[in-house]
Amino acid sequence: MSEEKIYLYPIWVRIWHWLNAISFLALVLSGISMQYASSGFSIIPFELSVTMHNITGIAVTFLTLIFIIVNRFTDNGFYYNMTTKTLATRLFNQSKYYLYGKFKGEKPPYPISMKRKFNPLQRLAYVVVMYIFMPLLIISGIGLFFPEIIPAKVFAMNGILLTAVLHVIMGFLCSLFLVVHLYLCTMGSSVGALFKGMITGYHQ
């Protein structure tokens, strides 16, 4: 008996997802290359890295704005609504499933449906990354692109240095999310099922 397929990812979501993924990967790659250029290690030539980082930074900014605006004015935002009631219990149950239950053949505690696109851990992670980490990454990036707008001192610290540190930390956290996201995407009904879903639009 075949598993039920649910059409969860309309074409615009899939296009946005892949554009954002490609842009962010290019942003990370160029950022790492720039970060270590002074040590003699360079994935990409420095001048190209700067240009690539600026262009993909603009792309990620634009795509993040689309994400926030679309979720504000369409039904897609429903999937990102957070409720604190029993949140700790739901997060514990989902974590236990990922760490233990999945490997014992247990059924997921919060199966995906048309009304529940994400499990509690996914929803929390997406909200934190897309509504906190990414805006901070973008704002700090804009500040570094236009350093004249950064205050000379922030909490008695050098404003540009503080902005650069914030940018690096947010970049690291968003990159860490990407790695975890890719790993968890292998935990569908088969290793490639969730990746396939972001191509066909169907969750299985």
N, C-alpha and C positions, 0 to 999 in steps of 0.2 A: 504494500500500500504506500503510495507516494505521499510525501509530506505536503501540507497545505502551503500554498504560496500566497503571500499578501503583497499587494502593490503599495509599497511604502515610500518609494523614492521617485517622484515625478521627474520629468526630464530636466526642468530648471534646477532642481536640487542636485541632480547628478552633474550637470554642467558646472554649477557653482562649486561643488565639492572637488572636482578634478582640477578646475582652474586654480582654486585655492591651494590644493595640495601641491601642484607643480610650482606655483609662485612661491609658496612657503619653503619648499625644498631648495629652490634656487636662492632664496633669501638666506637660508641657513648655510648653504655651501659658500656663497660669496662672503657672508659674515665671518665664517671660520677662516677663510683664506685671508681676509683683511686683518683679522685678529692676530694671526701668526706670521704675517708678512715680514715683520722686522727681525724674526729669528732665522730668516733664510729659507723657511718652509713656505711654499706657496702652491696651493692647489690650482689656482687661477692667477694669471698675471695681475698685479696690484691694481693697475689702472682699469683693467676690465672688471675686476671684482667690485670696484667702487661704482662703476657705471651699472653693472648688473644689480648691485645691492640697491641702488637708488630707484631703478626702474621696477624691480620686483617689490620694493617697499611701497611704491605708489600703487602697484597692482593689489597687494595685500590690503592696503588701506581702503581702496575702493571696494574690494570684495567683502571686507569686514563691515563697512557701512551698509552695503546691500543686505548682508545677513541681518543686521540689527533692524534696519528699516522694514524689510520684508516680514520679519517675525513680529514687529510691532503692529503691522497693519493687515496681516493675513492669519489664517487659522494655523499656519505652521508654528506660530509662536506658542500655541497650546502645549506642544511637546516639551517646551523648555520652562514651563511654569513649575516653580519649586514650592513644596509645602513642607513645613518643619514638623508636622505631626507624624510621629513614629519614624522620623527620618533616620535616627540612629539605628533603630531595629532593622529597617530596610537596607541600610548600608551594610550592616553586619551580616545579614542573610545573603546579600549578593556577594560580599567579599568571601564568605565561607564557601559559596558555590564555586567561585573562580579558583580559590586556593585548594579546595578539597572535593566538593561535590561533583564538579565537572568530570574529574578523573575517576570517580566511583560510578559514573553513569547515572547520576541523579538528574532529575528534570530541573530546569531553571526555576527559581522561586518567583520570578516576575517575567513570564513569557511575553514575547513581543506580540502586539496586536495593533489594529488600526487606531485604538484609543491609547495605546502605550507603545510608542516608538522606541523608547529607551528604558533600560533598567535604571534603578536609583543611582548607581555609581556612574553610569554613563551620563545621566542627566546632570548630576552635580558637576562632573568633570567638564562637560560642554559649557555649562553656565559660567563656571569659574574662568575657563580658558577664553571663551569668546566675549564675555562681558566684563572681565577684569584684566586678565593677563594681556590679551591682544590690544585693548585700548591703551594700556600703559606702555606696551611695546611701541605702538604707533606714535603716541604722544611724545615719548622720549626720543624716538627716531626723528620726528619732525624737529624737536629741539636741537638735536645734533646736526641736522641739515641746515638749520637756521640758528646758529649759536648766539646770535645777537639778541634773541628773544629770551634767552635763559638768564634769570637773575644771577648776579655775581656771587651772591651768598644765599644759601638755603640751609636754615638751621645751623648757621655758623660754619657751613661746609662750602667748598667750591662748587658753584652751581653746575658747571659743565661736567666736573668729575662725578658729581652725584647723579646727574642725568645719564652719563655713560655707564655707570655701575648699574643703575636701574634698567637700562636698555639690555645690558648683557645678562642680568638675572632673569628678566622676562623672556629673553630669547632662549636661555637655557631651559626654563620651565616649560615653555611652549614646545621646544624640541623634545624634552623628556616626555611630554604628553603624546607627541607624535609617535615616539618609539613604543610606548605602552599601548597606544591606540592600534598600531599595526599588529602588535602581539595579540591583543584581545580579539582582533578581527579574524584570527585563525581559529577561534573557539566557537565557530558556528556549527551547523549540522555536519559540515565537513570543513577541512582546512581552507578551502577556497570559496565556500558558500557566501560568506558576507562580502567578499571582494566582488564576486559575481553579481550580487544584489545591487551594488553601486554602478553596475554596467547595465543590467537589464531592468532595474527598478523594483524587482521582486525580492522580498525577504522569504527565506525558506528555512 
